[in-house]
Amino acid sequence: MKLTEYTASAIGYSLFDELANGAYSETQKIACGRFVVDQIDKMPDYLRFAFYLLSIAAILFSLLISGCRLHRLSPKNRARVIALWLKIPFIAGEFILAFKTLVAFYICSIIKDDGGLL
């Protein structure tokens, strides 16, 4: 995996943790991160490039805030960095919203396949 893929996976993992409201398993969080990376890989070049640039921005922001790359942070600190990222005006909120959409698709697929999140 490339560094940007690690970052996308970590963001998906953290957002799944937030959106699933505690009804999840560790393997589902990891699978969600992989799902997000797979969906980004399937996007057209112009969208994939935008996610690439924004992932690099998230890495740099994490380095400035915490001194560590986003995917290396604990889930609690990663959530804190993402919450701070959301406070940046302009494009940060839309970037996280795009990731939340992918995570919501994953959650819907779990519910459709299994009938629940457990």
C-alpha positions in Angstrom: 0.0 0.0 0.0 1.1 3.5 -0.7 1.1 6.2 2.0 -2.0 7.8 0.6 -3.8 4.4 0.7 -2.9 4.0 4.3 -4.3 7.5 5.0 -7.5 6.8 3.1 -7.9 3.5 4.9 -7.3 5.1 8.3 -9.9 7.8 7.6 -12.4 5.2 6.5 -11.6 3.2 9.7 -12.2 6.2 11.9 -15.4 7.4 10.2 -16.8 3.9 10.4 -16.1 3.9 14.1 -18.0 7.2 14.3 -21.0 6.3 12.0 -21.6 2.8 13.2 -22.3 4.0 16.8 -20.4 1.2 18.5 -22.2 -1.7 16.7 -19.2 -3.1 14.9 -16.3 -5.5 15.2 -12.6 -4.8 14.6 -12.6 -6.8 11.4 -15.5 -4.7 10.0 -13.6 -1.5 10.7 -10.5 -2.9 8.9 -12.7 -4.2 6.0 -14.3 -0.7 5.8 -10.8 0.9 5.4 -10.1 -1.6 2.6 -13.4 -0.9 0.9 -12.7 2.8 0.9 -9.3 2.3 -0.7 -10.8 -0.1 -3.3 -13.5 2.4 -4.2 -11.0 5.2 -4.7 -8.9 2.9 -6.9 -12.0 2.3 -9.1 -12.7 6.0 -9.5 -11.9 7.9 -12.7 -8.5 9.5 -12.8 -9.6 13.0 -12.1 -11.4 11.9 -8.9 -8.6 9.6 -7.8 -6.1 12.4 -8.3 -8.3 14.7 -6.1 -8.4 12.1 -3.3 -4.7 11.6 -3.7 -4.0 15.4 -3.2 -6.4 15.6 -0.3 -4.9 12.6 1.3 -1.5 14.2 1.1 -3.0 17.4 2.7 -4.4 15.2 5.5 -1.0 13.6 6.1 0.7 17.0 6.2 -2.1 18.4 8.5 -1.6 15.4 10.8 2.1 15.9 10.9 1.6 19.5 11.9 -0.9 18.8 14.6 0.4 15.6 16.1 3.9 15.1 14.8 2.9 11.8 13.3 1.3 10.5 10.1 -2.5 10.0 10.3 -2.4 6.2 9.9 0.1 5.8 12.7 -2.1 7.6 15.3 -4.2 5.7 17.8 -7.9 5.7 16.8 -8.7 8.3 19.5 -6.0 10.7 18.3 -6.9 10.1 14.7 -10.5 11.0 15.4 -9.2 14.2 17.1 -7.1 15.2 14.1 -10.1 14.5 11.8 -12.3 16.7 14.0 -9.7 19.5 13.8 -9.5 19.0 10.0 -13.3 19.6 9.8 -12.8 23.0 11.3 -10.7 24.2 8.4 -12.8 26.4 6.1 -13.0 25.8 2.4 -12.6 22.2 1.2 -11.8 20.1 4.3 -15.4 19.4 5.2 -16.3 18.3 1.7 -13.3 15.9 1.7 -14.5 14.2 4.9 -18.0 14.2 3.5 -16.8 12.3 0.5 -15.2 9.7 2.8 -18.3 9.5 4.9 -20.3 8.7 1.8 -18.0 5.8 1.0 -18.3 4.6 4.6 -22.1 4.9 4.5 -22.1 2.7 1.3 -20.1 0.1 3.2 -22.4 0.2 6.2 -25.4 -0.2 3.9 -23.8 -3.2 2.2 -23.2 -4.8 5.6 -26.9 -4.2 6.6 -28.0 -5.6 3.2 -25.9 -8.7 3.4 -26.1 -9.5 7.1 -29.2 -7.7 8.2 -27.3 -5.8 10.9 -23.9 -4.5 11.9 -23.1 -7.3 14.3 
